[in-house]
């Protein structure tokens, strides 16, 4: 989203609050065209990584695009629509997550995967 100049991108961990999704990603755009461009870009990037959307809605109007990836649901709003619907207030009990600075396209948390990292040990020869 950030590559297409999305504004005020937030990630909320809603898993403990609902069974609908584990994470909500919310971002804003300055126009209908930019909203659709952000949605197209996010869909292309995630599909390229093997995460196809279950559904995408709202691309015809461009005021609010909803992208359902199962565990992650993305909402891309035109700024005035975002202020009107105020999802951040509706999900105020959700824990906000930070977006990694070095690579904003890397997922913040794995989708139902557990990664165990063990320290590398040197073997003597």
C-alpha positions in Angstrom: 0.0 0.0 0.0 2.8 2.4 0.9 4.3 2.0 -2.6 1.2 3.5 -4.1 1.2 6.4 -1.6 -1.5 5.1 0.7 -2.0 7.5 3.7 -2.2 6.6 7.4 -1.9 2.9 6.9 -2.7 1.0 10.1 -2.7 -2.7 11.0 -5.0 -3.9 13.7 -4.8 -7.3 15.4 -8.5 -8.2 15.7 -8.1 -12.0 16.1 -8.9 -12.1 19.8 -12.0 -10.0 19.2 -13.6 -11.7 16.2 -13.6 -14.9 14.1 -13.9 -12.9 10.8 -10.2 -12.2 10.5 -7.0 -12.0 12.5 -5.8 -8.7 11.1 -7.4 -5.6 9.5 -5.3 -3.3 7.3 -6.7 0.1 6.8 -5.4 2.8 4.5 -6.5 6.0 2.8 -6.3 7.4 -0.7 -6.9 10.9 -2.0 -9.1 9.9 -5.0 -11.2 7.0 -6.3 -8.5 6.3 -8.9 -5.8 6.1 -6.3 -8.0 3.8 -4.1 -8.4 1.4 -7.0 -4.6 1.6 -7.9 -3.7 0.7 -4.3 -6.1 -2.2 -4.3 -4.8 -3.5 -7.7 -1.2 -3.2 -6.5 -1.9 -5.0 -3.2 -3.7 -7.8 -5.0 -1.0 -8.2 -7.5 1.8 -8.3 -4.9 0.0 -10.8 -2.6 -1.2 -12.9 -5.5 2.4 -13.1 -6.7 3.4 -14.4 -3.3 0.7 -17.1 -3.4 -2.0 -15.3 -1.4 -5.0 -14.9 -3.7 -7.9 -12.7 -2.4 -11.1 -14.6 -1.5 -13.0 -11.5 -2.7 -12.6 -7.9 -3.6 -15.5 -5.4 -3.4 -15.9 -1.7 -4.1 -13.5 -1.3 -7.1 -16.3 0.1 -9.3 -17.0 3.1 -7.0 -13.5 3.4 -5.6 -14.7 5.1 -2.4 -14.1 2.0 -0.2 -12.4 -1.1 -1.5 -12.6 -4.2 0.7 -10.1 -7.0 0.1 -10.6 -10.3 1.9 -7.5 -12.5 2.1 -9.0 -14.8 4.8 -6.9 -14.1 7.9 -6.3 -10.5 6.7 -8.9 -8.1 5.5 -7.8 -4.8 3.9 -9.9 -1.7 3.7 -8.8 1.1 1.4 -10.9 4.2 1.7 -11.0 7.6 0.1 -10.2 9.9 3.0 -13.6 11.3 3.5 -15.2 7.8 3.5 -12.6 6.7 6.1 -13.5 9.5 8.4 -17.2 8.8 8.0 -17.0 5.0 8.8 -14.2 5.3 11.4 -13.2 1.7 11.6 -10.4 2.5 14.0 -13.0 3.6 16.5 -15.2 0.5 15.9 -12.1 -1.7 16.5 -10.6 0.5 19.3 -10.0 -2.6 21.5 -7.8 -4.1 18.8 -4.0 -4.0 19.2 -2.3 -1.8 16.6 0.8 -3.3 15.0 3.7 -1.4 13.6 4.7 -1.6 9.9 8.3 -2.7 9.5 10.4 0.2 8.3 12.9 -1.7 6.2 10.4 -3.6 4.1 6.8 -2.5 4.4 5.6 -5.3 2.1 6.8 -8.0 4.4 4.0 -9.4 6.6 3.9 -8.2 10.2 2.8 -11.5 11.5 2.6 -14.9 9.8 -0.8 -16.2 8.7 -1.4 -19.1 11.1 2.2 -20.3 10.7 4.6 -20.9 13.6 8.2 -20.1 12.9 10.7 -21.5 15.3 14.2 -20.1 15.0 17.0 -22.0 16.6 20.5 -20.6 17.0 23.0 -21.8 14.5 25.7 -23.9 16.0 29.1 -24.5 14.5 30.1 -28.0 13.9 33.7 -29.0 14.4 35.4 -30.8 11.6 
